[in-house]
Amino acid sequence: MINEPVVDRLVEKLGTDGRPASRYALCVVVAKRARQIIDQEQNQGIHELPGGVKEIALACHEIVSGKLTMVND
């Protein structure tokens, strides 16, 4: 279970125009990014991220830091 960063903070950070994103949208964005990270690891022959960080946790930290945003299609 991920306790940090807090889900409410992730939802606020992922939202646009001052409106928070839905929790469903958060799940979709994090899952897609985690899958991208896993694919990159496999292509590079990496079996584990440095520090034992999980892919989902890394995606969540990317949202909080502003590296990952949501785009509405």
C-alpha positions as CSV (number, residue, x, y, z in Angstrom):
1,M,0.0,0.0,0.0
2,I,1.3,3.4,-0.9
3,N,1.0,5.9,2.0
4,E,3.2,8.6,0.6
5,P,2.4,10.7,-1.4
6,V,-1.2,11.0,-0.1
7,V,-3.9,10.2,-2.7
8,D,-5.6,13.5,-2.1
9,R,-2.4,15.3,-3.0
10,L,-2.0,13.2,-6.2
11,V,-5.6,13.9,-7.3
12,E,-5.1,17.7,-6.8
13,K,-1.8,17.7,-8.5
14,L,-3.1,15.7,-11.5
15,G,-6.2,17.9,-12.0
16,T,-6.4,20.9,-14.3
17,D,-7.9,24.4,-14.1
18,G,-8.0,24.2,-10.3
19,R,-10.2,21.1,-10.4
20,P,-8.9,17.9,-9.0
21,A,-8.9,14.8,-11.2
22,S,-11.0,11.8,-10.3
23,R,-9.5,8.9,-8.5
24,Y,-10.3,6.7,-11.5
25,A,-8.3,9.0,-13.7
26,L,-5.4,8.9,-11.2
27,C,-5.5,5.0,-11.3
28,V,-5.5,5.0,-15.1
29,V,-2.6,7.5,-15.4
30,V,-0.5,5.8,-12.7
31,A,-1.1,2.3,-14.3
32,K,-0.2,3.5,-17.8
33,R,3.0,5.2,-16.5
34,A,4.0,2.1,-14.4
35,R,3.6,-0.1,-17.5
36,Q,5.8,2.3,-19.5
37,I,8.5,2.1,-16.8
38,I,8.3,-1.7,-16.7
39,D,8.7,-1.8,-20.5
40,Q,11.7,0.5,-20.3
41,E,13.3,-1.7,-17.7
42,Q,12.8,-4.8,-19.8
43,N,14.2,-3.2,-22.9
44,Q,17.3,-2.1,-21.0
45,G,17.7,-5.4,-19.2
46,I,17.1,-3.9,-15.7
47,H,15.4,-6.3,-13.3
48,E,14.8,-3.8,-10.4
49,L,14.8,-0.1,-10.0
50,P,17.5,1.5,-7.8
51,G,16.7,1.5,-4.1
52,G,14.0,-1.1,-4.6
53,V,11.4,1.5,-5.6
54,K,8.3,0.0,-7.2
55,E,7.1,1.2,-10.6
56,I,3.7,2.5,-9.2
57,A,5.5,4.4,-6.4
58,L,7.8,6.0,-9.0
59,A,4.8,7.0,-11.1
60,C,3.1,8.6,-8.1
61,H,6.3,10.6,-7.2
62,E,6.5,11.8,-10.8
63,I,3.0,13.2,-10.5
64,V,3.8,15.0,-7.3
65,S,7.0,16.5,-8.7
66,G,5.2,17.7,-11.8
67,K,7.0,15.5,-14.3
68,L,3.8,13.6,-15.1
69,T,0.6,15.3,-16.1
70,M,-2.8,14.2,-17.5
71,V,-3.9,15.2,-21.0
72,N,-7.6,15.0,-21.9
73,D,-8.1,13.6,-25.4
